[in-house]
Amino acid sequence: MSEKRRVFVADDHTIVREGIVKLVNEQEDLVVVGEAADGRAVLLAMDGPLAIDVLLLDLSLPKVDGTEVLRRVREKRPEIAIVILSAWPADQFGPRMTGLGAWAYLSKNSAAEEVLAALRGAGAGQRASDRPVANSRADKLPHEKLSPREYQVFMLLLRGRSNVEIAAELDLTPGTVSFYFSKVREKLCVRTNAEIAQYAHRAGLID
């Protein structure tokens, strides 16, 4: 049998994480080599000597959110393929995350077979054209025109983070975060951060 693909699982929900770990470890060709419940723990693991082929990453992580984890891992450990498994809508967030370097974006409603297929494809280094990518529209919505950093602060606001928390998480000054929010408001054609949340609701990004 060929060498097993080494998977690291990052999800803040214990029952979800444990279920994924059990599923992966039941496979003959896959093995979980580590897990984490927050983004900071993921980054600490990535800084260590642990050999990893695929990072299965949730976006809604505490301490450091999944989008920032994606950015830093792609920068420091480009040899690791990243598969996003998230509750956020695939049609809205999939193209953005694959554009930032994720190998695939899957919804948490995906069947187990889809998740395993993505882990195997990513771990085997399949061509990018073979990876599962959410469908995208020809006409972009306003939030899809945000820059990567603007998109990060937009997402963190939707997750309830304050300006100070966002600044600490992204290693920015609060003033810089405020500047990015001004650009987000301009591009979304809203006046306040509260209206940003209202826009996200209308766009189907949050309930």
N, C-alpha and C positions, 0 to 999 in steps of 0.2 A: 504494500500500500504506500502511496506517496505521502510525503510529509504533510502534517496537518496545518491548515491555515490558522494563524494565531489571531484571536479576536479580543478586543478590549471593549467592554460594555459600559456606557455612561448614561444613566437615567436616575432622576431623583426619587422616583416612586419605587419603593422596595419591592412590592409585589410584581411590578412590571419587570424590573431588573432581574429578579430571581427567576421569573418565568423564562426570560430570554436566555439567561445563563444555562438553565436546565435544558432548554430546547437545543442550544448550540452544542452543549457537551454530549448530547445524545447522538450527535452525528459522527460518523467515522472519519470524516475529513476536516473537521473543525474542532477547535478547542478554545475555551475562554482562558486567557492568561492574566486578566485583571478586570476590575470593575470599580466604578466610582459613582457617588451620589451628587457630586457638585463639580462645577467647572474647574475650580482651583485644584481639586484632587486629580482631575484628568491631566492638567498641565504639569503637575508635579510628577505624575507617572511618565509623561512624555519626556521629561527632562532626565529621567533615569535610564538605566541600561536595558530595560525590559524590551525584548524583541516583539514587535507587533506588526501584523500584516494589515489588519482592518480595524478601524475605530467605528463602532456603532454608536452614534451620538444623538441624544435628544437635544432639541433647541432650548427648551425651557429649564435650564439648569440654574440653581442658586450660586451666589458668590461670583462666578464668571459665566455669562450666558453662552449658549451653544454657538452662536454666530461668532463671538470673539474667540472661543476655543477653536473653531474651524479655521479662522484666520491665522492664529498663532501656530497651530499644528502644521498647516500647509507651509508656513514660513520656516519652521524649525525642523520638521520631520516630513519632508515632501514624499518620502518613500512609503508613508502610511496612507492607504486608501481610506476615505471617510464616507460612510453611509449614514445619512440622516434618517432617523426614525422619529417622527414628530406628530403631534396632534393637530398642528397648524395645517390649514388647507394646502394640499399639494399643488393645485393649479395656481395658487397665489404665491407660494413661497418656494416651490420646487425649482423653477427657472433661476431665481435669484441665488439659491444655495449652490446649485450646480455651476452657476456662473462664477461663484466665489471659490470653486475648487472641490466641492463635494462630488464623489463618484456617482452617487444616486441619492434621490430623495424619496422616501416612502412614508405613507400615512400609517398611523398606528392601527388603522382599520385593515391594513394589508394582511393577507393570509400568511401563515407561517412559511409556506413554500416560497412566497415572494421574497420574504426577508432572507431566507437561507440562500436563495438563488442570487440575491444581490451580494451577500457576503462572499459567496463562492466566486462570483464574477469579479468582484473588486479584488479579492485576495489573489486571484489568478492573473490579474493584470489585463483583463479583457480590454479591447479597444473601447475608447470613449463612445463611439457610435453604437456600441452594443448595450450600453448601460440604460437602465430605466430612467427616463426623464419625463417630468410632467409636461403636458401640452401647454404651449404658450400661444398668446393671441398676437395678431399683427399689430393691433393698436394697444399701446401700453396705458395702463391706468396711472394716475398721478404718483401713487406711492412706488410704482415700479420704475419711475424715473429718478428716484433718489440715488445719490452716490452711496457707495458701500458704508461710509461712516455715518451719513445721514440716516441710512436705513437702520443701522445699529441702534442709534439713539431713539429712533422711532419705535423700534421693536421693544426696547427696554422700557420706554414710557408705557407701552401697552401692557407690559408685565408688572406695572406698578412701581417701578424704580423712581426714586427722586433724582434731581439734578446732581446732588452730592454723591449719591450711590452710583450713578452712571459714570461720573467723573472718576471715582475710585476704581470702578470695574474696568474702565477702558484706559486708565492711566492718562487722563486728561484733566485740565483745570475746569472748575465749574463755569468759568467764563467762556471757555471753548465749547462746552456742552450747550450753553445758552445760545452761542452763535449757530451751532448746528441746528438747534431747534428753530431758530429764526428762519433758516433755509428750508427746513421741513415745512413750516407753516406757509412760507411763500409758495412752495411747489404744490402744496395741497390746497392752496387758496383758502386758508383758514386764519383766524386771528389769535387764537389762544390754544394752549395745550389741551384744554378740555374739548375744544372743537376737533383737535387731532383724534381724540378717542371717539368722538361722534362720527368722524369720517371713517375710521376703522370699522365701526359697527355697520355703517351703511355699505361698506365695501365687502362685508362678510368676513373680515379678518378676526373679529372677536364677537362673542355672543352678546 
